[in-house]
Amino acid sequence: MKIGVLSSEIARRANTNDLFFAMAKHGFVSTQLSFSSIPEINYNSTGQFEFPEKIDDAALALIGESAERHGVEITVCSGTFNMAHPDPAVREEGIKRFGGLAAAAKKLNSGFISLCTGTRCKEHLWRPHPGNSTPGAWADMIGTLKKCVEIAERHDITLAVETEAATVVDTPEKARRMMDEIGSKHLKMIMDCANLFHAGEAKKSNVNKIIAHAFEVYGNDVVVAHGKDIAESDGINFCPTGEGIVDYRQFIELLQKYGCKGDMLLHGVYDEGKLAQAYDTIKNAMG
């Protein structure tokens, strides 16, 4: 298992080469690439789409060359958009963009694209909404996901989803149902233990059973891990890796037990000055 980082955890750099240089300097050998991190593309996430409408070959060549120069593998490409948005036009735009993203990921030799199952919130794909638990939200999400999986199958790319309290798939059981309904080997899971907790559950006494339960439900389908953390509280308060309640020794032991060969990608630090501490947390947990 290699230790990597989401590219969005690195402070904005002047150019792509400097971005990958910074990753390597911190000791990371793999990344989950957000195209909004690439200065030459000049794309900012809109709240609905985390990747641009088009990614030209010149940008892909620059990314590939920079990654190779600094020994950083692009393990995952971020492809999150609101797959459960109540407006069909938003969902269709995401699917339209997704074809280009899958082609770009293939050119970068990335085997995985990360996805968000979405929310009924119109403004932002990471915000909860009471309509997320309705049959209509589920049907819209599944319909969008099926089309993305068809694209992934054509490009031989695996889609990776995670459970998140703010989205339609907010429990391990819903993740299992989603994969069973889609029925494709090209749909798998990201294990992000911090995202397993709902409001009121982030207590030290709950950690081990919540993590173990998630692995029991879909552990055999985990292909990538996120090294994110959550503070003990009555709400949902994420914090830098190693400063919260996630038991990384248990996390890594279960990844090994269930045969996950994917990378551990640091996420949720959002302070480059704390990346060394986060890296050491994972490294020490690996033994």
N, C-alpha and C positions, 0 to 999 in steps of 0.2 A: 504493500500500500504506500503510495507516494503522497507527500504533503504538498498541496497546492493552495491556490487562493483565487477568489473571484477578482477579476480585473478591476471592478468598481471599488475594491478596498484600497487601491493604490491612488494616492492623490494625483490630481490632474497633471499630466506631463506635457511638455511642448510638442512632442511627436511620439510616434509609435515605437521607435527604437528605444527611446528613453523609458517608455512604459515597461517594456520587456526587460530592459536593463535593471530597472528597479525591482521587478519581481525576482530576478535571478540574484540580485544583491541581497535580498532578504532570505534567500535560500530555497525559494519555491521552484519546483521543476515542472509544475503543471498549472493550468488555469481554467476557470470557466470564464469565457470571454463575453463581455458585454460590448456590443458595437458602439455604444455611447461613450466608451472609454477611449476610442480611437480618435485622436484630435483631427486627423486628416478627413475623417468622414463628417465630423461636425454635426452629430445627431444628438438631440436631447430627448429623453423619454417623455412621452406625452401624457402619461397616466393611464393610457389604454394599450399602447404598443411600446415594447422595450427594444425594438429593433427597427431599422429604417425600411422604407419601401423598396429601395434598391441598394445593392452593395456591388460596386463595380470591380472589375478584375484587377485594376491597378491598386485599389485598396487592399484586396485580398493578397496580392503579391507582396505588398509592403508588410502586411501582418505576418504572412508566412515566413518571409525572409528574416524579420525581426525576431520572431519566436525561435527559429532555427539558430540564429546567430547567438542567442543567449541561453539556449538549451532548455526552453520552456515549451512543454507540449500543450496544445490547445485541446484539452480533454472534452470539454463541454462548450457549446455555444448557447448563450441565453436567447430563448425564443418566446419569452412570456408575453402574452396579450390576454385580453379579457374574453375568455371563451364562453362566459355565461352572461355577457352584456345583454340587457333587455332589448337593445336595438339590433336587429338582424344585420344592418349595414355595417356595424362595427365588427361583428363576428366575421362577416364575409370579407371585410378588408384584411382582417388578421390572417384568414386562410389564403387570400390572394398573395399577401407578403410572404407567407410561410414557404411557398414553393421556392422563391429566390433564396430564402434563408437556408433551406435544406441543401440547395446546390452550393451555396457558399460554405456551409459546414463541411461538406464533402471535399471541397477543394482545399480546405484547411486541415484535412485528415482528422477531423473531429468525429468521434463515434456517437456522440450524444447531443441532443438539444433539450434544454430544460424548458418546462412548461408550467403555467399556472392555470388551475381549473376555473378561475374567475369568480366573479361576484355580481350580484344584481345592482350593486352600487354603480351609478352612471358616471361618477366623476373619477374614480380611481380603482384600479384592479386589485389593490391591496387592502381595501376597506370593507368591513363586514356589512351585511345587509340582512334584515329578517327574511327577505325573500329567497335567500340562498338555500333554504331547506325545502323549498317547494318542488313539486314534480316538474313544473315548467322549467325551472332553473336547471334541474338535472337533465331534462330532455335536451335543452339547448346546448348545454356543455357537452353531452355525449355526442350530439350531432356534429358539433364543431370538431371535437376530438377525433371522431371517425375519419373526417376529411383530412385532418393533419396526419393521422396514422397512415392513410393511403399514400400521402406524399412521402412520408418517411420510408415506407416499404419500397417505393420506387427508387429512392436514393440509398437504400440500405443503411439508414440511420435509425438509432433507437431514441425514442422520446422518453424523457425522465420527468416524473411528476412527484410532488411532495404534498403531504397533508399540511394544511394551514388553517388556523382557526377562523380566518377572515374569508375563506373561500368555500365553494360548494363541496369540495372534498376536504372535510375538516376532521375526519376520524379515520383510523386504520380500517375499520369495517367498510367505510365508503370507498376507500382506496381499493380494497379487495373487490368490491362490487364493480367499480369502474373497470378494472383490468379484466374481470370475468365477462362483463358485457361486451367489451371491445374484442377480446379474444385474439390478441396479436402478440407475437414475440417481440415486436418493435415498440411495445409500451411497457415500461418498467418504472421503478421508483427511485427517488432520491431519499435517503434517510437523513432528515434534519431533526434531531431530537428536541431542539428548542421549540420547534413548531408543533410538537405533539401536545402541548399544554394549552388548555382553555383557561379563561379567567377563573380564578379561584383554585386552580389545580397546581400552580407553581410553588409547591412546598417540597422541602427536602425529603419529607416522609413519603412523598408520592413518586419520586424520581425513578427509582429502580423498577417499580412495577409498571409504570407507564411506558418506559423504554422497552422493557421485556415484552409487554403485551403487543406493541407495534411490530416487533420482530416476529412474534408468534403468528401474527396475521399476514404479514407480507415480506418477511425477512428473506425468503428465497428469491424475491424479485428485486432486491436492492442492487443497484449497479453503481451508484455514486453516493458519497456521504458529504454532508455539510457540517463543518466544525463551527457551529453557531451556539450561543449560550443564552440563557434566560435567568434573570434575577428572581430570587424568592420574593413573591409579593402576592397580593390578591388580584392583580391584573395581569397583563401580558407586557412585560418590560424586558426587552432584549438587552444584552450587555456584551462587552468584549469577551471573547473566548477565554475561559479560565477564571472569570470573575463571577460566574453564576453557579447554578446548581446541577448542571448536566454532569453526569458521571462518565467521564471519557474513557476510563478503564473498562467499565461495563460496555460502553458503546463500541469500542474497538474489539473487545472480546466477542461480542455478538456479531459484528461484521465478519470476523474470522470464522466463527462457528457456522454462520449461514453461507459461507463461501463467497462473500463479496470481494471481488478483485479490483474494484474501482478505487479512485483516489479520494482522499480526505481533503476537501477544499474549504479553507477558512472563509467565514462569512459573518457579517454582522459586527465586525470590529470597528470599522469606519473611523479609525484613527491610526494612521500609518505608524505613529510612534509606539503603538501597542502591538504591532504585528510580531515582534520578536518574542514577547511574552506569550502571545497566542500560539506561535509556532512551538515554543518550548512545552506548553501545556500538552499539545498533541504528541510531541516527540517523547515526552516522559511517560505518557499513558501507554505508548506502544511498548515500553519496556526495553 
